[in-house]
Amino acid sequence: MMKRTIKILLILALSSTILSGCNTARGVGEDIKSLGHAISHAAS
């Protein structure tokens, strides 16, 4: 019973880490995209 609980907690922790990492990477991508738009707008 204890081993099962520990496995479930580890899976939940790993899942939340992966999901938050995806959100962070997505946010960085959006920031880079908006920076690219600003640079191209300033150049034209």
Secondary structure, 3 states (H helix, E strand, C coil): CHHHHHHHHHHHHHHHHHHHHHHHHHHHHHHHHHHHHHHHHHHC
